[in-house]
Amino acid sequence: MTTKNTVHTKYKQLTKEDCFELQKCLERGQDQLELAMNHVNSYPRKMFGFRTPFTIFKAYADELLLSLNNSKAIAFEKVNLSPSLIKFK
């Protein structure tokens, strides 16, 4: 179980430079975009009671919808929200 402090201190606030890096990542193609979105949606949010957007979506969505958009949960310890996640060619 993840504690509030662990979630809050694991990552820093996004900066303008981080947003530019994210934009570069999104230009890499569908596979890389899905990988990034799975990591982003597996990060717990305070507004969801420290549950992940993926968990919330899974509670309301059909399994077929989850498979169609390649949504997969990533273990909290393996969530990577840095540009190093995306393979640059």
Buried (B, 14 or more C-beta within 10 A) or exposed (E): EEEEEEBEEBEEEEEEEBEEBBEEBEEBEEEBBBBBBBBBBBBBBEEEEBBBBBBBBBEEBEEEEBEEEEBBBBEBEEBBBEBEBBEEE
